[in-house]
Amino acid sequence: MFEEKETNRYEDIIHLPHHQSKTRPHMSIHDRAAQFSPFSALTGYEDAVKETARLTDQKIELSEETKSVLSAKLNLIQDDIDKQPEIAITYFLADEKKSGGKYVTEIGVVKRIDPYQRVVVMQNKMKIPVDDIVEILGDIFKQ
């Protein structure tokens, strides 16, 4: 008996057409769904967590002996710069967002060594600070 009252209760309006506004355009299904899309109150939080978890290396302090060897290698490169020897320079690249950084190896030909700015300028215009170099390799050193 109770169920009959519930079903009959809306019988007079159940088959009426759905109301459409004459003054406002009909909303697309995509726009209606967007109203119920998940909301992220902490925008950027996930990126911040990933950034914090990202590991960086600390810069190695070179011994005086290693600095001397690197200086001698740079002098050899400077002496034979017109022969355009290909070398591999490993250097420390500081991280832009947090302390530390990573070690990167650049392979190519040295265009010039600037003693005043203390940088090695490669032919691809990459500038490598001399103080950040930890290793220089190449066939030029095998002689």
Backbone hydrogen bonds, N-H to C=O, Kabsch-Sander energy under -0.5 kcal/mol:
donor,donor_aa,acceptor,acceptor_aa,energy
5,K,1,M,-1.4
6,E,2,F,-1.5
7,T,3,E,-2.3
8,N,4,E,-2.4
9,R,5,K,-1.3
10,Y,6,E,-0.6
10,Y,7,T,-0.5
11,E,8,N,-0.9
13,I,10,Y,-1.5
14,I,10,Y,-2.2
16,L,13,I,-1.5
32,R,28,S,-2.2
33,A,29,I,-2.4
34,A,30,H,-1.7
35,Q,31,D,-0.9
35,Q,32,R,-0.6
36,F,33,A,-1.4
37,S,34,A,-1.2
41,A,39,F,-0.8
43,T,41,A,-0.7
45,Y,42,L,-2.1
48,A,44,G,-2.2
49,V,45,Y,-2.3
50,K,46,E,-2.2
51,E,47,D,-2.4
52,T,48,A,-2.1
53,A,49,V,-1.9
54,R,50,K,-1.2
57,D,101,G,-3.8
62,L,60,I,-0.6
67,K,63,S,-2.3
68,S,64,E,-2.0
69,V,65,E,-2.1
70,L,66,T,-2.5
71,S,67,K,-2.2
72,A,68,S,-2.2
73,K,69,V,-2.1
74,L,70,L,-2.3
75,N,71,S,-2.0
76,L,72,A,-2.0
77,I,73,K,-2.3
78,Q,74,L,-2.4
79,D,75,N,-2.3
80,D,76,L,-1.8
81,I,78,Q,-1.0
83,K,80,D,-1.4
84,Q,81,I,-1.1
87,I,108,G,-3.0
88,A,137,L,-2.9
89,I,87,I,-0.5
89,I,106,E,-2.8
90,T,88,A,-0.5
90,T,135,E,-2.8
91,Y,89,I,-0.5
91,Y,104,V,-2.8
92,F,132,D,-2.2
93,L,102,K,-3.4
94,A,92,F,-0.6
95,D,100,G,-2.7
101,G,57,D,-2.0
102,K,93,L,-2.1
104,V,91,Y,-2.8
106,E,89,I,-2.9
106,E,104,V,-0.5
107,I,105,T,-0.5
108,G,87,I,-2.5
110,V,85,P,-0.7
111,K,121,V,-2.8
112,R,121,V,-1.9
114,D,112,R,-0.5
114,D,119,V,-2.7
118,R,114,D,-1.0
119,V,114,D,-1.5
120,V,128,I,-2.7
121,V,112,R,-3.0
121,V,119,V,-0.6
122,M,120,V,-0.6
122,M,126,M,-2.9
123,Q,109,V,-2.6
125,K,122,M,-1.8
128,I,120,V,-2.6
128,I,126,M,-0.5
130,V,118,R,-2.7
132,D,129,P,-1.5
133,I,130,V,-1.2
134,V,90,T,-3.0
135,E,90,T,-1.6
137,L,88,A,-2.7
139,D,86,E,-0.6
141,F,138,G,-1.4
142,K,139,D,-1.6
143,Q,140,I,-0.5
